[in-house]
Amino acid sequence: MAKFQWEARSRTGAVQNGVMEAKSRDMVEAQLKKYGFGGISIKEEGKGLSMELKLPAMFGKKVSTKELVIFTRQFATMIDSGLPLVQCLDILSSQQENPTFKGVLLKVKESVESGSTFADALAKHPKVFDQLFVSLVAAGEVGGILDTILNRLASYTEKSMKLKKQIKGAMVYPATVMSVAVVVVGVILVFVIPTFAKMFADFGSDLPGPTKVVIALSNFLKKYIIVIIAGIFALVFAVKKYYATKNGRKTLDRMALRAPIAGPLIRKVSVAKFTRTLGTLVSSGVPILDGLDIVARTAGNVVVEEAIMKVRQSISEGKTIAEPLAQSGVFPPMVVQMISVGEATGAMDAMLSKIADFYDDEVDNAVAAMTSMLEPLLMVFLGVVVGGLVIAMYLPIFKIAGAVAQ
């Protein structure tokens, strides 16, 4: 069978493309018309030696958030156009360039053809489709609004991806400056200072205190540099092991929330994620208890997760959602009051969405403020450290020059 590249328009006018295996061009065209496509353009792939290397799953390419968003948007469009579920999966898998994602979609298609629901088929691949994705799809299937749910899910994923990029972007500058500072100071101490120390030893004069300290630091670093590097790796490994324990993760997550600069930002990110996720789930018809369970599992912070689970427990006992939220101490009073109003008026999903939008802006402002504050502090730190080393090494030269002048 030959491979054919195709491009066509769906019933809504959206342009789709992909690759399909068939015996002839006519069979491809007939199949696409069966799916409801028009304006079909088909081109046979060039003949020649073709080899596909199939790697084990552990070495396969990961499915990125961007790829998942694109898939979700396209799937929603095709479902809204009236295409059957299996045919949508067939088309989207054929045009998928990521081999890992393509394999997953083909397995999902096989499961659906075998009689599984779409949500159950997705649940078999938790590394690609998380519990939130599966739960929303299940709600969409039950309510007959799968296309609407998929569009909401794509919007939610896009906003979550934007939030992650903001946080990572804010960390790039300070991490880069600190890395440069460590490299520059290390080079000066290991390669530059010993040259000055040898020159000063030849002079035989008494050295100033700052110069002695810098030379001693240089000698220590040269002597124990392997031990220092090994100690850093051991410390990182120990912290990771400690974080892997229940108590360790809880302790470190609590410290992160209380950190002077990063703490308020982490809290705002947690609130934005909580309200956005819960709002999406509630508006999609997921029961509040199930929604809170999903939100807790995707919180990313044990302290926040425990607070949400306490809220869930309280609600199961007949209490309101606002009361346990206020008692948790994690969520700001404004958030608690707005959720209370939403609960009383029956507009919980709309209120959660408004809170999420507000805290998205708060995260933007916090990231901008933190970046603008860190920039001058890091530059001053770098100037003081490097400048201090240079001045300490030039003090003996100034001293000798003064003695010669006298």
VMD Tcl script that draws the C-alpha trace (Angstrom):
set ca {
  {0.00 0.00 0.00}
  {1.20 3.50 -0.84}
  {1.15 6.59 1.36}
  {-0.75 9.67 0.20}
  {-0.52 13.21 1.56}
  {-3.90 14.92 1.55}
  {-5.35 18.33 2.23}
  {-9.06 19.11 2.39}
  {-11.71 21.36 3.91}
  {-14.16 20.22 6.58}
  {-17.84 21.17 6.60}
  {-17.01 24.26 8.64}
  {-14.37 25.38 6.12}
  {-11.38 24.48 8.33}
  {-8.37 23.19 6.38}
  {-7.14 19.75 7.50}
  {-4.21 17.70 6.23}
  {-2.54 14.39 6.90}
  {-1.15 11.14 5.51}
  {-3.23 8.06 4.65}
  {-2.22 4.59 3.50}
  {-4.29 3.17 0.64}
  {-4.02 1.14 -2.54}
  {-4.86 4.09 -4.79}
  {-5.54 7.82 -4.90}
  {-9.21 7.14 -5.60}
  {-9.59 5.15 -2.38}
  {-8.14 8.05 -0.39}
  {-10.52 10.51 -2.04}
  {-13.50 8.23 -1.44}
  {-12.57 7.83 2.23}
  {-12.19 11.58 2.75}
  {-15.53 12.28 1.08}
  {-17.06 9.70 3.38}
  {-15.75 11.77 6.31}
  {-17.48 14.84 4.87}
  {-14.45 16.65 3.41}
  {-14.43 18.70 0.22}
  {-11.84 20.60 -1.87}
  {-9.60 17.55 -1.66}
  {-5.97 17.65 -2.82}
  {-4.02 14.37 -2.83}
  {-0.34 13.74 -3.53}
  {1.47 10.40 -3.40}
  {4.57 10.38 -1.27}
  {7.86 9.86 -3.18}
  {8.96 6.28 -3.64}
  {12.28 5.14 -2.24}
  {13.91 3.45 0.67}
  {11.98 4.30 3.81}
  {12.82 3.12 7.29}
  {11.09 4.00 10.57}
  {13.00 3.48 13.78}
  {10.65 2.42 16.54}
  {12.07 3.22 19.97}
  {10.85 1.84 23.27}
  {8.36 4.02 25.08}
  {10.94 5.06 27.68}
  {13.03 6.68 24.93}
  {10.11 8.05 22.94}
  {9.42 11.73 22.45}
  {7.18 13.25 25.09}
  {3.84 14.79 24.21}
  {4.10 18.53 24.80}
  {1.33 20.71 26.20}
  {1.22 22.62 22.91}
  {0.62 19.40 20.95}
  {-2.16 18.45 23.36}
  {-3.82 21.87 22.94}
  {-3.68 21.64 19.14}
  {-5.13 18.10 19.23}
  {-7.94 19.19 21.56}
  {-8.86 22.21 19.41}
  {-8.86 20.17 16.19}
  {-10.83 17.36 17.79}
  {-13.47 19.80 19.05}
  {-13.79 21.34 15.56}
  {-14.22 17.95 13.91}
  {-16.76 16.73 16.49}
  {-18.71 19.98 16.04}
  {-18.67 19.33 12.27}
  {-20.51 16.06 12.83}
  {-17.66 13.63 12.13}
  {-17.82 10.29 14.00}
  {-15.44 9.85 16.93}
  {-13.41 7.01 15.39}
  {-12.93 8.88 12.13}
  {-11.73 11.97 14.00}
  {-9.13 9.89 15.81}
  {-8.10 8.25 12.54}
  {-7.58 11.60 10.80}
  {-5.77 13.25 13.71}
  {-3.47 10.28 14.29}
  {-2.55 10.14 10.59}
  {-1.41 13.77 10.57}
  {0.41 13.58 13.94}
  {4.17 14.12 13.56}
  {5.09 13.07 17.10}
  {5.42 9.25 16.91}
  {4.65 8.81 20.60}
  {1.43 10.83 20.38}
  {0.50 9.10 17.12}
  {0.86 5.68 18.77}
  {-1.27 6.79 21.72}
  {-4.04 8.09 19.46}
  {-4.07 4.84 17.46}
  {-4.42 2.86 20.70}
  {-7.24 5.17 21.82}
  {-8.94 4.60 18.47}
  {-8.60 0.81 18.85}
  {-10.10 0.96 22.36}
  {-13.07 3.01 21.14}
  {-13.62 0.59 18.24}
  {-13.58 -2.26 20.79}
  {-16.49 -0.69 22.68}
  {-14.80 1.49 25.31}
  {-16.01 5.01 25.95}
  {-13.73 7.80 24.80}
  {-12.95 8.75 28.41}
  {-12.06 5.17 29.36}
  {-9.81 4.90 26.31}
  {-8.01 8.12 27.28}
  {-7.65 6.96 30.89}
  {-5.41 4.11 29.71}
  {-2.73 6.71 28.87}
  {-2.31 8.81 32.05}
  {1.10 10.17 30.98}
  {-0.59 12.00 28.10}
  {-4.16 12.57 29.35}
  {-4.31 13.42 33.06}
  {-7.25 12.88 35.40}
  {-8.63 16.36 34.72}
  {-8.70 15.73 30.96}
  {-10.37 12.33 31.36}
  {-12.96 13.60 33.85}
  {-13.99 16.49 31.64}
  {-14.27 14.25 28.58}
  {-16.42 11.82 30.60}
  {-18.70 14.71 31.62}
  {-18.91 15.84 28.00}
  {-19.85 12.36 26.79}
  {-22.57 12.00 29.42}
  {-24.00 15.47 28.73}
  {-23.69 15.22 24.94}
  {-21.56 18.37 24.78}
  {-18.16 16.85 24.00}
  {-17.20 19.61 21.54}
  {-17.98 22.33 24.11}
  {-16.03 20.50 26.81}
  {-13.03 20.03 24.51}
  {-12.98 23.75 23.69}
  {-13.10 24.60 27.40}
  {-10.35 22.08 28.05}
  {-8.17 23.60 25.31}
  {-8.70 27.10 26.74}
  {-7.86 25.87 30.24}
  {-4.70 24.11 29.02}
  {-3.59 27.20 27.09}
  {-3.97 29.43 30.16}
  {-2.16 26.90 32.37}
  {0.67 26.73 29.83}
  {0.90 30.53 29.79}
  {1.09 30.59 33.59}
  {3.95 28.06 33.62}
  {5.84 30.03 30.97}
  {5.54 33.20 33.05}
  {7.01 31.50 36.12}
  {9.82 29.85 34.14}
  {10.54 33.13 32.34}
  {10.83 34.97 35.64}
  {13.42 32.45 36.86}
  {15.61 32.57 33.74}
  {17.25 35.96 34.41}
  {18.27 35.43 38.07}
  {19.43 31.88 37.33}
  {21.56 33.12 34.43}
  {23.11 35.96 36.45}
  {23.88 33.66 39.40}
  {25.43 31.07 37.07}
  {27.62 33.71 35.47}
  {28.61 35.02 38.92}
  {29.62 31.55 40.12}
  {31.66 30.87 36.97}
  {33.41 34.27 37.03}
  {34.25 34.06 40.75}
  {35.43 30.46 40.35}
  {37.73 31.36 37.44}
  {39.16 34.34 39.35}
  {39.79 32.29 42.51}
  {41.25 29.23 40.77}
  {43.31 30.81 37.96}
  {43.83 34.54 38.59}
  {44.38 34.81 42.36}
  {47.25 32.21 42.50}
  {49.22 34.34 40.00}
  {48.87 37.40 42.20}
  {49.67 35.35 45.32}
  {52.94 34.13 43.80}
  {53.88 37.69 42.81}
  {53.12 39.00 46.31}
  {55.15 36.18 47.88}
  {58.16 37.28 45.84}
  {57.80 40.81 47.26}
  {58.00 39.41 50.80}
  {55.99 42.27 52.32}
  {53.08 41.89 54.74}
  {49.74 41.69 52.90}
  {46.52 43.55 53.82}
  {43.80 41.59 55.60}
  {41.33 41.42 52.65}
  {44.10 40.10 50.39}
  {44.99 37.36 52.88}
  {41.35 36.30 53.08}
  {41.01 36.09 49.28}
  {44.27 34.12 48.91}
  {43.18 31.73 51.68}
  {39.81 31.26 49.94}
  {41.60 30.58 46.65}
  {43.88 27.96 48.25}
  {40.90 26.30 49.93}
  {38.93 26.17 46.67}
  {41.86 24.72 44.71}
  {42.48 22.08 47.37}
  {38.89 20.99 47.97}
  {37.14 21.82 44.66}
  {36.33 18.15 43.98}
  {34.92 17.75 47.50}
  {32.84 20.94 47.12}
  {31.36 19.82 43.79}
  {30.63 16.36 45.20}
  {29.05 17.99 48.27}
  {26.76 20.11 46.08}
  {25.57 17.04 44.15}
  {25.10 15.13 47.41}
  {23.06 18.00 48.87}
  {20.82 18.16 45.79}
  {20.35 14.39 45.91}
  {19.54 14.49 49.63}
  {16.98 17.26 49.16}
  {15.31 15.30 46.35}
  {15.19 12.18 48.51}
  {13.78 14.16 51.43}
  {11.18 15.81 49.17}
  {10.12 12.34 48.00}
  {8.99 11.52 51.56}
  {5.58 12.63 52.85}
  {6.91 14.75 55.71}
  {9.74 16.16 53.62}
  {7.47 17.32 50.84}
  {5.06 18.87 53.32}
  {7.89 20.71 55.11}
  {9.50 22.04 51.93}
  {6.15 23.03 50.39}
  {5.24 24.93 53.56}
  {8.64 26.67 53.48}
  {8.04 27.60 49.83}
  {4.72 29.26 50.71}
  {6.41 31.23 53.52}
  {9.47 32.28 51.51}
  {9.99 36.11 51.56}
  {9.90 36.81 47.81}
  {8.72 33.62 46.12}
  {6.10 32.72 48.76}
  {3.42 35.28 47.81}
  {3.92 34.43 44.13}
  {3.52 30.68 44.77}
  {0.36 31.35 46.79}
  {-1.14 33.44 43.95}
  {-0.27 30.77 41.39}
  {-1.93 28.14 43.62}
  {-5.10 30.21 43.96}
  {-5.25 30.88 40.21}
  {-4.78 27.19 39.42}
  {-7.34 26.08 42.02}
  {-10.08 28.46 40.87}
  {-9.41 27.93 37.16}
  {-9.45 24.13 37.44}
  {-12.45 23.92 39.75}
  {-14.37 26.47 37.68}
  {-13.75 24.47 34.50}
  {-14.86 21.25 36.18}
  {-18.01 22.71 37.76}
  {-19.09 24.48 34.56}
  {-18.64 21.18 32.68}
  {-21.03 19.32 34.97}
  {-18.53 17.48 37.17}
  {-19.88 17.05 40.75}
  {-18.25 19.38 43.27}
  {-16.81 16.54 45.40}
  {-15.25 14.85 42.37}
  {-14.00 18.23 41.16}
  {-12.30 19.00 44.49}
  {-10.68 15.56 44.48}
  {-9.23 16.22 41.01}
  {-8.12 19.75 41.92}
  {-6.37 18.48 45.05}
  {-4.43 15.86 43.07}
  {-3.26 18.47 40.56}
  {-2.47 21.21 43.12}
  {1.31 20.70 42.99}
  {1.72 21.71 46.66}
  {1.01 19.35 49.57}
  {-0.12 22.16 51.89}
  {-2.65 23.38 49.30}
  {-3.67 19.80 48.54}
  {-4.41 19.06 52.20}
  {-6.41 22.28 52.51}
  {-8.53 21.33 49.49}
  {-9.09 17.80 50.82}
  {-10.27 19.27 54.15}
  {-12.71 21.42 52.17}
  {-13.93 18.30 50.39}
  {-14.41 16.48 53.68}
  {-16.34 19.41 55.15}
  {-18.63 19.63 52.13}
  {-19.34 15.89 52.33}
  {-20.48 16.54 55.92}
  {-22.98 19.17 54.77}
  {-20.99 22.38 55.30}
  {-20.52 25.18 52.76}
  {-17.39 25.44 50.67}
  {-16.46 28.90 51.96}
  {-16.28 27.95 55.65}
  {-13.51 25.32 55.40}
  {-11.67 27.47 52.84}
  {-11.48 30.28 55.38}
  {-10.27 27.89 58.11}
  {-7.47 26.51 55.93}
  {-5.50 29.76 56.05}
  {-4.17 29.13 52.52}
  {-6.72 31.15 50.56}
  {-7.02 34.95 50.92}
  {-10.19 36.38 52.49}
  {-11.26 37.99 49.20}
  {-11.25 34.59 47.46}
  {-13.28 33.03 50.28}
  {-15.87 35.84 50.21}
  {-16.28 35.73 46.42}
  {-16.70 31.95 46.47}
  {-19.25 32.34 49.27}
  {-21.23 34.79 47.12}
  {-21.01 32.46 44.13}
  {-22.21 29.55 46.22}
  {-25.14 31.56 47.59}
  {-26.22 32.84 44.16}
  {-25.71 29.55 42.35}
  {-23.09 31.07 40.05}
  {-20.07 29.23 41.44}
  {-18.47 28.51 38.05}
  {-18.72 32.14 36.89}
  {-17.33 33.43 40.20}
  {-14.41 30.96 40.09}
  {-13.62 32.07 36.55}
  {-13.57 35.72 37.62}
  {-11.26 34.93 40.54}
  {-8.95 32.98 38.22}
  {-8.80 35.89 35.74}
  {-8.04 38.30 38.59}
  {-5.25 36.13 39.98}
  {-3.80 35.58 36.52}
  {-3.32 39.35 36.40}
  {-1.96 39.28 39.95}
  {0.61 36.69 38.90}
  {1.60 38.89 35.93}
  {2.11 41.86 38.25}
  {3.96 39.78 40.86}
  {6.32 38.32 38.25}
  {7.02 41.78 36.81}
  {7.62 43.23 40.29}
  {9.89 40.38 41.32}
  {11.91 40.63 38.10}
  {12.31 44.41 38.40}
  {13.42 44.00 42.04}
  {15.83 41.14 41.41}
  {17.62 42.79 38.47}
  {19.33 45.61 40.44}
  {19.93 43.35 43.47}
  {21.69 40.75 41.35}
  {23.76 43.35 39.54}
  {24.83 44.90 42.87}
  {25.68 41.45 44.23}
  {27.76 40.60 41.16}
  {29.52 43.98 41.26}
  {30.31 43.72 44.98}
  {31.67 40.16 44.74}
  {33.79 40.61 41.62}
  {34.79 44.18 42.52}
  {35.71 43.09 46.05}
  {38.02 40.37 44.72}
  {39.71 42.79 42.33}
  {40.20 45.49 44.99}
  {41.55 42.94 47.51}
  {44.22 41.87 45.02}
  {45.19 45.43 44.10}
  {45.55 46.66 47.70}
  {49.14 45.29 48.03}
  {50.07 46.94 44.75}
  {48.77 50.28 46.03}
  {50.67 49.71 49.27}
  {53.94 48.96 47.44}
  {53.46 51.91 45.10}
  {52.93 54.21 48.11}
  {56.05 52.90 49.80}
  {58.12 53.46 46.63}
  {56.76 56.99 46.24}
  {57.91 57.84 49.79}
}
mol new
graphics top color blue
foreach p $ca { graphics top sphere $p radius 0.5 }
foreach p [lrange $ca 0 end-1] q [lrange $ca 1 end] { graphics top cylinder $p $q radius 0.2 }
display resetview
